Amino acid sequence: MVDNLKEKADEMEKVRQEVPAEAPVTPKETGSKPKASTLIDGANAAAERLEEANKKMEELITRQEEATAKAMLGSKVDRGQVPEVTQEEKDKEAVDKMLNTYS
């Protein structure tokens, strides 16, 4: 489960690196106030990047859900748990210990 989270984080970082961030235009760089159209263009570009990142995140979540479901169906989730010991089994063990101790 931890490995899957690490993989998801790595893939998210790759997505961030794939989508280049555009440098905002500042008044100091142009010598005048930025035009409204450049602000809108920048906002549109940012929205597109967010949509792309959301699509990739949705794919990753779907893959994670599928992996979890397969693990649960394959009983991989229950590994490492100690099975319950019934009272009858405890009694048998106690009798065996007593017989072995006094023999």
C-alpha positions as CSV (number, residue, x, y, z in Angstrom):
1,M,0.0,0.0,0.0
2,V,2.9,2.4,0.9
3,D,4.6,1.5,-2.4
4,N,1.4,2.4,-4.3
5,L,1.3,5.8,-2.6
6,K,5.0,6.4,-3.4
7,E,4.3,5.4,-7.1
8,K,1.3,7.8,-7.1
9,A,3.4,10.6,-5.7
10,D,6.1,9.9,-8.3
11,E,3.6,10.0,-11.1
12,M,2.1,13.2,-9.8
13,E,5.6,14.8,-9.8
14,K,6.1,13.6,-13.4
15,V,2.8,15.2,-14.4
16,R,3.9,18.5,-12.8
17,Q,7.2,18.3,-14.7
18,E,5.6,17.5,-18.0
19,V,3.3,20.5,-17.9
20,P,5.6,23.5,-18.2
21,A,4.7,26.5,-16.0
22,E,4.4,29.7,-17.9
23,A,6.1,32.7,-16.4
24,P,3.6,35.4,-15.6
25,V,4.0,38.7,-17.3
26,T,4.8,41.5,-14.7
27,P,4.6,45.2,-15.3
28,K,8.3,45.5,-14.6
29,E,9.2,43.2,-17.5
30,T,7.0,44.9,-20.1
31,G,7.4,48.4,-18.9
32,S,3.6,48.8,-18.7
33,K,0.6,47.2,-17.2
34,P,-0.2,43.7,-18.5
35,K,-3.1,43.6,-20.9
36,A,-6.3,41.9,-19.9
37,S,-6.0,39.4,-22.7
38,T,-2.6,38.2,-21.4
39,L,-4.1,37.6,-18.0
40,I,-7.0,35.7,-19.5
41,D,-4.6,33.7,-21.6
42,G,-2.6,32.9,-18.6
43,A,-5.7,31.9,-16.6
44,N,-6.8,29.7,-19.5
45,A,-3.4,28.0,-19.7
46,A,-3.5,27.4,-16.0
47,A,-7.0,25.9,-16.3
48,E,-5.8,23.6,-19.0
49,R,-2.9,22.4,-16.9
50,L,-5.2,21.7,-14.0
51,E,-7.6,19.8,-16.2
52,E,-4.7,17.6,-17.5
53,A,-3.5,17.0,-14.0
54,N,-7.0,16.2,-12.8
55,K,-7.4,13.6,-15.6
56,K,-4.1,12.0,-14.7
57,M,-5.0,12.0,-11.0
58,E,-8.4,10.4,-11.9
59,E,-6.6,7.6,-13.8
60,L,-4.2,7.0,-10.8
61,I,-7.1,6.8,-8.4
62,T,-8.9,4.3,-10.6
63,R,-5.7,2.2,-10.8
64,Q,-5.3,2.4,-7.0
65,E,-9.0,1.3,-6.5
66,E,-8.5,-1.6,-8.9
67,A,-5.3,-2.7,-7.2
68,T,-7.0,-2.5,-3.8
69,A,-10.0,-4.5,-5.0
70,K,-7.7,-7.2,-6.5
71,A,-5.8,-7.4,-3.2
72,M,-9.0,-7.8,-1.2
73,L,-10.3,-10.5,-3.6
74,G,-7.0,-12.3,-3.6
75,S,-6.9,-12.3,0.3
76,K,-3.6,-10.4,0.2
77,V,-5.0,-7.9,2.7
78,D,-5.5,-10.6,5.3
79,R,-1.9,-11.8,5.2
80,G,0.0,-11.5,8.4
81,Q,-3.0,-11.7,10.7
82,V,-3.0,-14.4,13.4
83,P,-6.0,-16.8,13.2
84,E,-8.2,-16.9,16.2
85,V,-7.6,-19.9,18.5
86,T,-10.8,-21.5,19.8
87,Q,-11.3,-22.4,23.4
88,E,-11.3,-26.1,22.5
89,E,-7.8,-25.7,20.9
90,K,-6.6,-23.9,24.0
91,D,-7.8,-26.7,26.2
92,K,-6.1,-29.3,24.1
93,E,-2.8,-27.4,24.3
94,A,-3.1,-27.1,28.0
95,V,-3.8,-30.8,28.4
96,D,-0.8,-31.7,26.2
97,K,1.5,-29.4,28.2
98,M,0.4,-30.9,31.5
99,L,0.8,-34.5,30.1
100,N,4.3,-33.7,28.8
101,T,5.3,-31.9,32.0
102,Y,4.4,-34.9,34.3
103,S,5.7,-37.6,32.0
